[in-house]
């Protein structure tokens, strides 16, 4: 304790604390009686000269607004030149390097990727984002040149190779595939941005984006397609590109019902893939109907039924399995949704409300009626989900593998919300592809950080950003005043690098 100032029952004093790194932290402690009510961190010193300057700065703050006991003493002139979010930048940059992205050797690309994680915005806004953090920023010209390099040098393929290594994909590893749509605030279509079935129920032109991840949601491949391209036609090109790029002999792909078509399954089998795909159930499976009639009871929670199929495709014998599982929780939700739709349908039939899309409303000319047959069919299917596969693993393993598909959805949500992938500021396909490459790299870093620290990327950024180093001027001479992160942030960083 170096000096104490009193304010009624409050006391303030300067304290020196040895940090884990060997530096000496200078702090101002405020106490009320014996209880500490505030702590102000001035900085950490690594030399005696730095320590002397920080103590002088602490005294200046401690005595702010008080009359000096030594009026002839001239205090040093101390000003803060700037603050820098070194800690946040260094941690994001360390993951960028750990994933192998430094091999690209493009500093501007690195700045674009990290800036997007910190605050998703337009490419040209990168300058503002980095300057606000006290960090070096590229010029607008440098950004435009970088976007061109991303395409010319095929950064995406380089990133995919390093992501593949990081994900440690094995010869028979599980990969998950799904698609989303990104819309543009434009009125006219072009050869790439076209109107199609929108995930966001938008009418503007869009593109379709396919994402391939491992079972933990870590991105392996990203591809874009015309906005009117059917989802079912995107999976095979992405898988074939992934398989060829990494010399894989066989992989197991998991996809939802939107990818299910006879042609797709036949193509997957011809190309030697194993697959697990969700099955659309249009009516209650025969096996479950027989069970209910014979047992005169509902299925048990988690009960599994299986149908094996064997037939010839292009002179090759093919074996498929259709697995059905009944879940009580799913049935409860399905029945609740059926009841809600039925209430709306009844109002439409009675004329109380206007006709809108409702599967239970039957129109015969101008006559409205309830489709009771469809209502009963829907209730019979409540709680049942189907899976199609050509794997020989036990049924529950197949089901568990399919439900890892939510990891793709988590990655899509991250890219569209936390990273704001929608490229509304780009007009040419090359610029859009460059944008998606930046998002792909940012997504890989973000997923890595979230999986290691178990906190969201938004919370990670908000927690580290306020920890800023200072550059201070004391009597015209510049000094560095590194910040010492509190214990909770040190623990967060330790988890990241374990």
C-alpha positions in Angstrom: 0.0 0.0 0.0 1.6 3.3 -1.1 -0.9 6.1 -0.4 -4.3 6.5 1.1 -7.0 9.1 0.5 -10.1 9.4 2.7 -13.6 10.5 1.8 -15.8 10.2 4.8 -16.0 6.4 5.6 -14.5 5.6 2.2 -10.7 5.0 1.8 -8.7 4.7 -1.4 -5.2 3.5 -1.8 -2.7 2.3 -4.4 -1.7 -1.4 -4.4 1.0 -3.3 -6.2 0.2 -6.9 -7.1 2.5 -9.5 -8.7 0.8 -11.2 -11.7 1.1 -14.7 -13.0 3.2 -13.5 -15.9 5.8 -11.9 -13.5 4.6 -8.3 -14.1 3.6 -5.9 -11.4 0.1 -4.7 -11.6 -0.7 -1.3 -10.2 -4.3 -0.8 -8.9 -6.4 1.7 -6.9 -8.5 0.0 -4.2 -11.6 1.7 -2.7 -12.9 0.4 0.6 -15.8 1.2 2.8 -14.7 0.2 6.3 -13.1 -3.3 5.7 -15.2 -4.1 2.6 -13.7 -3.5 -0.8 -16.2 -1.8 -3.1 -14.2 -1.0 -6.2 -10.9 -1.8 -8.0 -9.4 0.3 -10.8 -6.6 -1.4 -12.8 -4.0 1.2 -13.9 -1.7 -1.1 -15.8 1.0 -3.8 -15.5 4.7 -2.9 -15.4 7.6 -5.1 -16.6 10.4 -2.7 -15.8 11.2 -0.4 -12.8 10.7 2.6 -15.1 7.3 1.4 -16.2 6.4 0.8 -12.5 7.4 4.3 -11.5 5.3 5.8 -14.3 2.3 3.7 -13.4 2.5 4.7 -9.7 2.7 8.4 -10.8 -0.3 7.9 -12.9 -2.1 6.2 -10.0 -1.3 9.0 -7.7 -2.6 11.5 -10.3 -6.0 9.6 -10.4 -6.0 9.1 -6.6 -5.6 12.8 -5.9 -7.9 14.0 -8.7 -10.0 16.9 -7.3 -8.0 17.2 -4.0 -5.8 20.0 -2.9 -2.1 19.1 -3.0 -0.2 19.1 0.3 2.8 20.3 -1.6 1.6 23.2 -3.8 5.1 23.7 -5.3 5.1 20.2 -6.6 4.4 20.1 -10.4 2.6 16.9 -11.3 3.5 15.2 -14.6 1.3 15.8 -17.6 -0.4 12.4 -18.3 -2.7 11.7 -21.2 -4.1 8.6 -22.8 -3.0 8.5 -26.4 -5.2 5.5 -27.4 -6.5 2.1 -26.3 -6.1 -1.1 -28.2 -8.1 -4.4 -28.0 -5.0 -6.4 -28.3 -6.3 -9.3 -26.3 -9.4 -9.9 -28.5 -7.4 -9.6 -31.7 -4.6 -11.9 -30.4 -7.0 -14.6 -29.3 -8.9 -14.6 -32.6 -5.7 -14.4 -34.6 -4.3 -17.3 -32.6 -7.2 -19.6 -33.7 -6.8 -18.3 -37.2 -3.2 -19.5 -37.1 -4.0 -22.7 -35.2 -6.4 -23.8 -38.0 -3.7 -23.2 -40.5 -5.3 -20.3 -42.3 -2.0 -18.3 -42.0 -0.8 -20.6 -44.9 -2.8 -18.4 -47.2 -0.4 -15.5 -46.5 -2.8 -12.7 -47.0 -3.0 -10.2 -44.1 -5.9 -8.3 -45.5 -8.0 -11.5 -45.8 -7.1 -12.2 -42.2 -8.3 -8.8 -41.2 -11.6 -9.3 -43.1 -12.2 -12.6 -41.4 -11.5 -11.4 -37.9 -13.4 -8.2 -38.4 -16.5 -10.2 -39.5 -16.3 -12.2 -36.2 -16.0 -9.0 -34.1 -18.8 -7.2 -35.8 -20.5 -8.5 -39.0 -20.8 -5.6 -41.5 -20.0 -4.7 -45.1 -16.4 -5.3 -46.3 -15.7 -1.6 -46.4 -16.9 -1.2 -42.8 -13.9 -3.4 -41.8 -11.9 -0.2 -41.7 -14.2 1.4 -39.1 -14.4 -1.8 -37.0 -10.7 -2.3 -36.7 -9.9 1.4 -36.1 -12.5 1.6 -33.3 -10.5 -1.2 -31.6 -7.3 0.7 -32.1 -6.0 -2.0 -34.5 -4.4 -1.6 -37.9 -7.0 -1.6 -40.8 -6.6 -2.1 -44.5 -7.5 0.6 -47.0 -10.6 0.4 -49.2 -8.4 -0.3 -52.2 -6.7 -3.1 -50.3 -10.0 -4.7 -49.5 -11.1 -4.7 -53.2 -7.8 -6.2 -54.2 -8.2 -8.8 -51.6 -11.6 -9.8 -52.8 -10.1 -10.4 -56.2 -7.3 -12.5 -54.8 -9.7 -14.7 -52.9 -11.2 -15.8 -56.3 -8.0 -15.8 -58.4 -6.0 -17.9 -55.9 -8.9 -20.1 -54.8 -8.6 -19.4 -51.1 -11.7 -21.5 -50.4 -10.0 -24.7 -51.5 -7.0 -23.9 -49.3 -9.3 -23.2 -46.4 -11.2 -26.5 -47.0 -8.0 -28.5 -46.9 -6.9 -27.0 -43.6 -10.4 -27.5 -42.1 -10.3 -31.1 -43.3 -7.1 -31.6 -41.4 -8.5 -29.9 -38.3 -11.7 -32.0 -38.3 -9.6 -35.1 -38.5 -12.0 -36.7 -41.0 -11.4 -40.5 -41.2 -11.9 -42.8 -44.2 -15.4 -43.7 -43.0 -16.3 -40.5 -41.2 -19.7 -39.1 -40.8 -20.5 -35.9 -42.6 -23.7 -33.8 -42.4 -25.2 -31.9 -45.3 -27.9 -29.2 -45.5 -28.8 -26.1 -47.5 -30.1 -22.7 -46.8 -31.0 -19.6 -48.9 -29.6 -16.1 -48.8 -31.7 -13.4 -50.4 -30.8 -10.1 -52.0 -32.6 -6.8 -51.8 -32.9 -6.4 -55.5 -35.8 -6.5 -57.8 -34.4 -8.2 -61.0 -33.0 -11.6 -61.3 -29.7 -12.5 -63.0 -28.0 -15.7 -64.0 -27.1 -16.5 -60.3 -29.6 -14.7 -58.1 -32.9 -16.2 -59.0 -36.3 -16.5 -57.3 -37.0 -19.8 -55.7 -38.3 -21.6 -52.7 -37.0 -19.4 -49.9 -36.1 -20.7 -46.4 -37.0 -17.2 -45.1 -40.2 -17.0 -47.0 -38.9 -14.0 -49.0 -39.9 -13.1 -52.6 -36.6 -11.4 -53.6 -34.0 -13.2 -55.8 -31.7 -15.5 -53.8 -28.9 -18.0 -54.0 -28.8 -21.5 -52.5 -25.9 -22.4 -50.2 -24.9 -25.9 -49.3 -22.8 -26.6 -46.2 -21.0 -29.8 -45.4 -19.8 -30.2 -41.7 -18.5 -33.0 -39.5 -20.5 -34.5 -36.7 -19.6 -31.6 -34.4 -20.7 -28.9 -36.9 -17.2 -27.9 -37.9 -17.4 -26.7 -41.5 -15.7 -28.8 -44.2 -17.1 -27.4 -47.5 -19.3 -24.6 -48.7 -20.8 -24.3 -52.1 -23.3 -21.9 -53.8 -25.9 -22.6 -56.4 -28.5 -20.6 -58.4 -31.4 -19.5 -56.3 -33.9 -21.7 -58.2 -31.9 -24.9 -58.0 -33.7 -27.6 -56.1 -32.1 -28.7 -52.8 -32.1 -32.3 -53.9 -29.8 -31.5 -56.8 -27.1 -29.8 -54.7 -25.9 -32.7 -52.5 -24.2 -34.9 -55.1 -22.0 -32.1 -56.5 -20.8 -31.1 -53.1 -20.1 -34.6 -51.9 -18.2 -35.5 -55.1 -16.1 -32.3 -54.9 -15.4 -33.1 -51.2 -14.5 -36.7 -51.9 -12.2 -35.8 -54.8 -10.5 -33.0 -53.0 -9.4 -35.2 -50.1 -9.0 -38.6 -51.9 -11.7 -40.3 -49.8 -12.9 -43.8 -50.7 -16.1 -43.8 -48.6 -18.0 -41.5 -46.3 -21.3 -41.6 -44.6 -23.6 -38.7 -45.4 -26.5 -37.6 -43.3 -29.2 -35.3 -44.8 -32.8 -34.4 -44.2 -35.9 -35.3 -46.2 -35.4 -32.5 -48.7 -32.5 -34.5 -50.1 -34.5 -37.7 -50.4 -35.4 -38.8 -53.9 -35.1 -42.2 -55.7 -32.6 -40.7 -58.1 -30.4 -39.3 -55.3 -30.3 -42.6 -53.4 -29.5 -44.5 -56.6 -26.7 -42.1 -57.4 -25.3 -42.3 -53.9 -25.3 -46.1 -54.1 -23.7 -46.2 -57.5 -21.0 -43.8 -56.3 -20.3 -46.0 -53.2 -21.7 -43.7 -50.5 -23.3 -44.8 -47.3 -26.2 -42.6 -46.2 -28.8 -41.8 -43.6 -31.6 -39.7 -44.9 -34.9 -38.7 -43.2 -37.9 -40.3 -44.8 -41.2 -38.4 -45.6 -44.1 -40.3 -44.1 -47.3 -39.8 -46.1 -49.3 -42.4 -44.1 -48.9 -44.5 -41.0 -46.3 -47.3 -41.8 -47.9 -50.7 -42.3 -45.7 -52.3 -39.6 -47.0 -49.8 -37.0 -50.6 -50.3 -38.1 -50.3 -54.0 -37.7 -48.7 -53.6 -34.3 -51.5 -51.3 -33.0 -54.2 -53.6 -34.3 -52.6 -56.7 -32.9 -51.7 -55.2 -29.5 -54.7 -52.9 -29.3 -52.4 -50.3 -27.7 -50.2 -47.3 -28.6 -46.5 -47.8 -29.3 -44.1 -47.4 -26.4 -41.9 -44.4 -26.2 -38.8 -45.0 -28.3 -40.2 -48.1 -29.9 -38.5 -49.0 -33.2 -39.9 -50.7 -36.3 -37.8 -51.7 -39.3 -38.5 -52.6 -42.9 -35.7 -54.1 -45.1 -35.7 -53.7 -48.8 -33.7 -55.5 -51.5 -33.8 -54.8 -55.2 -31.7 -54.3 -58.3 -30.5 -50.9 -59.5 -28.5 -50.8 -62.7 -27.7 -54.5 -62.5 -26.5 -54.1 -58.9 -28.2 -55.6 -55.9 -29.0 -52.9 -53.4 -30.1 -53.3 -49.7 -31.9 -50.5 -47.9 -33.5 -50.2 -44.5 -36.3 -48.0 -43.5 -36.3 -47.4 -39.8 -39.3 -45.9 -37.9 -39.3 -44.7 -34.3 -42.2 -43.5 -32.2 -41.5 -40.9 -29.6 -44.2 -39.8 -27.1 -42.8 -36.2 -26.8 -42.9 -35.8 -30.6 -46.4 -37.3 -30.7 -47.6 -34.7 -28.1 -46.2 -31.9 -30.2 -47.6 -33.2 -33.5 -51.1 -33.7 -32.0 -51.0 -30.2 -30.5 -50.1 -28.7 -33.9 -52.9 -30.8 -35.6 -55.5 -29.5 -33.1 -54.4 -25.9 -33.8 -54.6 -26.4 -37.6 -58.0 -28.1 -37.2 -59.4 -25.2 -35.2 -58.3 -22.8 -38.0 -59.7 -25.1 -40.6 -63.1 -25.3 -38.9 -63.3 -21.4 -38.9 -62.5 -21.3 -42.6 -65.2 -24.0 -43.4 -67.8 -22.1 -41.3 -66.9 -18.8 -43.1 -65.7 -17.1 -39.9 -62.3 -16.5 -41.5 -61.0 -16.2 -45.0 -59.6 -19.2 -46.8 -55.9 -19.6 -46.3 -53.5 -22.5 -46.8 -54.6 -25.3 -44.5 -54.1 -29.0 -45.2 -57.3 -29.9 -43.5 -59.6 -27.7 -45.7 -61.1 -29.5 -48.7 -62.4 -27.3 -51.6 -64.9 -28.8 -54.1 -65.8 -25.9 -56.4 -67.0 -23.2 -54.0 -67.9 -25.7 -51.3 -65.7 -25.9 -48.2 -65.4 -29.0 -46.0 -63.0 -30.6 -43.5 -60.8 -33.4 -44.9 -61.5 -35.7 -42.1 -59.6 -38.6 -43.7 -56.5 -36.5 -43.8 -57.0 -35.5 -40.1 -57.2 -39.1 -39.1 -54.1 -39.9 -41.2 -52.1 -37.1 -39.6 -53.1 -38.2 -36.1 -52.1 -41.8 -36.9 -48.6 -40.6 -38.0 -48.1 -38.4 -34.9 -44.8 -39.1 -33.1 -43.4 -41.3 -35.9 -40.2 -40.4 -37.8 -38.6 -42.4 -40.6 -35.0 -42.9 -41.7 -33.6 -44.5 -44.8 -30.1 -46.0 -44.8 -27.9 -48.6 -46.4 -25.8 -49.0 -43.3 -25.8 -52.2 -41.3 -25.4 -50.5 -37.9 -28.1 -51.0 -35.2 -31.2 -48.9 -35.6 -30.6 -46.6 -32.6 -27.1 -45.8 -33.8 -28.6 -44.8 -37.1 -31.2 -42.6 -35.4 -28.6 -41.0 -33.1 -26.3 -40.2 -36.1 -29.2 -38.5 -38.0 -30.0 -36.3 -35.1 -26.5 -34.8 -35.2 -27.9 -33.0 -38.2 -28.9 -30.2 -35.9 -25.2 -29.2 -35.9 -25.5 -28.1 -39.5 -28.5 -26.0 -38.5 -26.5 -24.5 -35.6 -23.7 -23.5 -38.1 -26.2 -22.0 -40.5 -27.8 -20.0 -37.7 -24.4 -18.8 -36.7 -23.5 -17.8 -40.2 -26.8 -16.0 -40.8 -27.1 -14.2 -37.4 -23.8 -14.0 -35.6 -21.8 -13.6 -38.9 -24.6 -12.2 -41.0 -23.8 -14.1 -44.2 -26.4 -12.4 -46.3 -24.3 -10.6 -48.9 -26.7 -7.8 -49.8 -23.8 -5.4 -50.7 -22.4 -7.6 -53.5 -23.6 -7.6 -57.1 -21.2 -9.8 -59.1 -20.9 -13.6 -58.6 -17.2 -13.3 -57.9 -17.8 -10.9 -55.1 -20.5 -13.0 -53.6 -18.2 -16.1 -53.7 -15.4 -14.1 -52.1 -17.9 -13.0 -49.4 -18.9 -16.6 -48.7 -15.3 -17.6 -48.5 -14.7 -15.0 -45.7 -17.9 -16.3 -43.9 -16.6 -19.9 -44.3 -13.3 -19.0 -42.5 -15.1 -16.9 -39.9 -17.5 -19.8 -39.2 -14.7 -22.3 -38.7 -13.0 -20.0 -36.2 -16.3 -19.3 -34.4 -17.2 -23.0 -34.2 -13.8 -23.9 -32.9 -14.0 -21.2 -30.1 -17.5 -22.1 -29.1 -16.7 -25.8 -28.9 -13.6 -25.2 -26.8 -14.9 -22.5 -24.5 -18.6 -23.5 -24.4 -19.6 -19.9 -24.7 -21.2 -18.3 -27.8 -19.0 -16.4 -30.2 -21.0 -13.2 -29.4 -20.4 -13.5 -25.7 -16.7 -14.3 -26.3 -16.2 -11.1 -28.3 -18.2 -9.0 -25.9 -16.2 -10.4 -22.9 -12.7 -9.7 -24.4 -13.3 -6.5 -26.3 -13.4 -4.2 -23.2 -9.9 -5.5 -22.0 -7.8 -2.9 -23.7 -4.1 -2.0 -23.5 -3.3 1.7 -23.3 -0.7 3.9 -24.9 -0.1 6.8 -22.5 1.9 10.0 -22.7 3.7 11.2 -19.6 5.4 14.5 -20.1 5.4 14.0 -23.8 7.0 10.5 -23.7 4.9 7.5 -24.8 4.5 4.4 -22.6 2.7 1.1 -23.0 0.3 0.1 -20.3 -0.8 -3.5 -20.9 -4.1 -4.6 -19.4 -4.3 -7.5 -17.0 -7.4 -9.7 -17.7 -9.5 -10.6 -14.7 -9.6 -14.2 -13.5 -12.7 -15.2 -15.4 -11.2 -14.1 -18.7 -7.9 -15.8 -18.0 -9.9 -19.0 -17.4 -11.8 -18.5 -20.7 -8.5 -18.1 -22.6 -7.1 -21.1 -20.9 -10.0 -23.3 -22.0 -9.6 -22.0 -25.5 -6.0 -23.3 -25.7 -6.3 -26.5 -23.7 
